[in-house]
Every structure is written in C-alpha cells, then in structure tokens.
C-alpha cells in the first residue's frame, strides 16, 4: 500500500483505512504469498544510425541478452529499466523509451512477466568493462547478432527493431 502522500485529490476517496484497509492489506499479503509474481524490464538499446543493438553476456547464465532485470520494491518498470541499463551498460537514457510489449517468461516461472522497451535516445558514458555480473557487453549489428544470442533476445530484437508482431511469450 502506498503512503498517505501518494493519495491526493480524487484518489484519496478510494483509500481504505481502518478494518477495511487492514483486511485489504492482509488479503494482498496472502495473495502475494499464495501467488507470487515477478516483474522485469528489458531494453533494446538501438543505435539507429549504426543499426546496432546493445547486448550483455552475464557471468552466471549462458548467451548474449538484452540489458534489464527485476523491478525492485517501490520501483516502476521504467525506473527499473533505467537503473538496469545504467548498471549493465553505462548507458544513460536521455528521452522516454517506448514500451514495445509485455511477455510471459515461463522459462523463469509461470508468473514472471517482462516489459520490453525500445531505447533510441541514450548516451553511453564509457564502454562497459567486465565485472562480477557482466562478462562482456557491446553493440552489435541488429542483423548480424553473435551466434550465442539467446532465442528470446533474437525475437525481441525482431519485434522492436524490425517490426515483427510481438509474441505474448518471451
């Protein structure tokens, strides 16, 4: 539940307090424990002039992937995306990215959902250097991805860059 500061104007009429509010919070807690759902955000960072996309290779899972990760408590999907591309690529998003699609990622769990954004306005402070999480990172031609690029990443690039119809599944 949000803080009182989050409820303003018209929204304040619908804020539950007292027993109904407590009952609502208990229900939501039970629901979370019974049916936990995870959310993630990934970005296709597309250098339009070079028709290149930014990919990362993690130290703990195989294949080249799009930057991104889980949405933390209190974070919006967009906040998570901006944080992740900064952490994983030294990339600063300089204009609002476009939400391309939302996918069920059943490879992770039956309740994992990932929002895919297209980022075309950005600046990279410096090339990403390897660390404990990222083994390699860089820009690759969108039509000539590394052989080890994961199938889901290939599909998302086709959808975001080349206009293929989005699949509801990662």
C-alpha positions as CSV (number, residue, x, y, z in Angstrom):
1,X,0.0,0.0,0.0
2,X,1.2,3.5,-0.7
3,X,2.0,6.2,1.8
4,X,-0.6,8.9,2.6
5,X,1.4,11.3,0.4
6,X,0.6,9.2,-2.6
7,X,-3.1,9.6,-2.2
8,X,-4.2,13.0,-3.4
9,X,-7.3,14.5,-4.9
10,X,-9.7,12.0,-6.4
11,X,-7.6,9.0,-5.4
12,X,-8.0,9.9,-1.7
13,X,-11.7,9.0,-1.9
14,X,-10.8,5.4,-2.6
15,X,-8.1,4.9,0.1
16,X,-9.1,2.2,2.6
17,X,-8.5,2.9,6.2
18,X,-9.3,1.1,9.5
19,X,-10.6,-2.5,9.4
20,X,-11.3,-2.5,5.6
21,X,-7.8,-1.2,4.9
22,X,-6.2,-3.8,7.2
23,X,-8.3,-6.5,5.7
24,X,-7.3,-5.4,2.2
25,X,-3.6,-5.4,3.1
26,X,-3.9,-8.9,4.7
27,X,-5.7,-10.2,1.6
28,X,-2.9,-8.7,-0.7
29,X,-0.2,-10.3,1.6
30,X,-1.9,-13.7,1.4
31,X,-2.3,-13.3,-2.4
32,X,1.4,-12.4,-2.7
33,X,2.5,-15.5,-0.7
34,X,0.0,-17.8,-2.5
35,X,0.6,-16.5,-6.0
36,X,3.9,-14.5,-6.2
37,X,4.5,-12.8,-9.4
38,X,7.8,-11.3,-10.6
39,X,8.2,-8.4,-13.0
40,X,11.1,-7.4,-15.1
41,X,12.1,-4.8,-17.6
42,X,14.5,-5.2,-20.5
43,X,15.6,-2.7,-23.1
44,X,16.5,-2.9,-26.8
45,X,19.1,-0.1,-26.8
46,X,19.2,0.7,-30.5
47,X,21.8,2.9,-32.1
48,X,19.6,3.8,-35.1
49,X,22.4,5.5,-37.1
50,X,24.5,2.3,-37.0
51,X,21.6,-0.1,-36.8
52,X,23.3,-1.7,-33.8
53,X,21.9,-3.1,-30.5
54,X,23.5,-3.3,-27.1
55,X,23.8,-6.8,-25.7
56,X,25.3,-8.2,-22.5
57,X,26.7,-11.6,-21.5
58,X,26.3,-12.4,-17.8
59,X,28.8,-14.3,-15.8
60,X,26.1,-16.6,-14.4
61,X,23.9,-17.6,-17.4
62,X,24.8,-18.5,-20.9
63,X,24.2,-16.4,-24.0
64,X,24.0,-12.8,-25.1
65,X,21.0,-11.0,-23.8
66,X,19.3,-7.6,-23.6
67,X,20.1,-5.5,-20.6
68,X,17.5,-5.5,-17.9
69,X,16.4,-7.1,-14.7
70,X,13.8,-7.3,-12.0
71,X,11.6,-4.5,-10.7
72,X,12.5,-3.7,-7.1
73,X,10.0,-2.9,-4.4
74,X,8.8,0.6,-4.8
75,X,10.2,0.9,-8.3
76,X,8.2,1.5,-11.6
77,X,9.0,-0.6,-14.6
78,X,10.6,2.4,-16.2
79,X,12.7,3.1,-13.1
80,X,14.0,-0.5,-13.2
81,X,14.8,-0.2,-16.9
82,X,16.8,3.0,-16.5
83,X,18.7,1.6,-13.5
84,X,19.5,-1.7,-15.2
85,X,20.8,-0.2,-18.4
86,X,22.9,2.2,-16.4
87,X,24.3,-0.7,-14.2
88,X,24.8,-3.2,-17.0
89,X,25.9,-0.9,-19.8
90,X,26.9,2.6,-18.5
91,X,24.0,3.8,-20.6
92,X,22.0,6.9,-19.7
93,X,18.5,7.0,-21.1
94,X,18.1,10.6,-22.4
95,X,14.4,10.5,-23.6
96,X,11.5,8.3,-22.7
97,X,11.8,4.9,-24.1
98,X,8.8,3.3,-26.0
99,X,7.1,0.3,-24.4
100,X,7.0,-2.3,-27.1
101,X,5.4,-5.3,-25.5
102,X,4.9,-7.3,-22.3
103,X,5.7,-11.1,-22.2
104,X,5.2,-14.1,-20.0
105,X,8.6,-15.5,-19.3
106,X,7.7,-19.1,-18.4
107,X,11.3,-20.1,-18.7
108,X,11.8,-18.4,-15.3
109,X,8.4,-19.2,-13.7
110,X,4.8,-19.4,-14.6
111,X,4.3,-15.9,-13.1
112,X,7.3,-14.0,-14.5
113,X,6.4,-11.1,-16.8
114,X,8.9,-8.9,-18.7
115,X,8.2,-5.5,-20.2
116,X,10.2,-4.8,-23.3
117,X,11.2,-1.2,-24.1
118,X,12.9,0.3,-27.2
119,X,15.5,2.9,-26.3
120,X,16.8,5.1,-29.1
121,X,17.8,8.2,-27.2
122,X,20.7,7.5,-25.0
123,X,24.4,8.2,-24.3
124,X,27.0,5.7,-23.1
125,X,29.4,7.3,-20.5
126,X,32.1,4.7,-21.2
127,X,32.3,1.2,-22.6
128,X,31.1,-1.4,-20.1
129,X,34.0,-3.2,-18.5
130,X,33.7,-6.8,-17.1
131,X,32.7,-7.2,-13.5
132,X,31.2,-9.8,-11.2
133,X,27.8,-9.7,-13.1
134,X,28.7,-8.8,-16.7
135,X,31.3,-10.8,-18.5
136,X,31.1,-8.9,-21.8
137,X,29.0,-6.1,-23.3
138,X,28.8,-4.2,-26.5
139,X,26.9,-3.0,-29.6
140,X,26.3,-5.5,-32.4
141,X,24.7,-5.1,-35.9
142,X,21.0,-5.8,-35.4
143,X,21.0,-8.0,-38.5
144,X,24.2,-9.9,-37.5
145,X,23.9,-10.8,-33.8
146,X,26.5,-13.0,-32.1
147,X,25.9,-16.8,-32.6
148,X,25.3,-17.2,-28.8
149,X,22.4,-14.7,-28.7
150,X,19.5,-16.3,-26.9
151,X,16.4,-17.1,-28.9
152,X,14.2,-14.8,-26.8
153,X,16.6,-11.9,-27.3
154,X,16.6,-12.5,-31.1
155,X,12.8,-12.5,-31.1
156,X,12.6,-9.3,-29.1
157,X,15.0,-7.5,-31.4
158,X,13.0,-8.6,-34.5
159,X,9.9,-7.2,-32.8
160,X,11.4,-3.9,-31.6
161,X,13.7,-3.1,-34.4
162,X,12.3,-4.8,-37.5
163,X,8.6,-4.6,-36.6
164,X,7.7,-8.3,-36.3
165,X,4.4,-8.9,-34.5
166,X,5.1,-9.3,-30.7
167,X,4.6,-12.7,-29.1
168,X,2.9,-12.8,-25.7
169,X,5.7,-15.2,-24.6
170,X,9.4,-14.4,-24.1
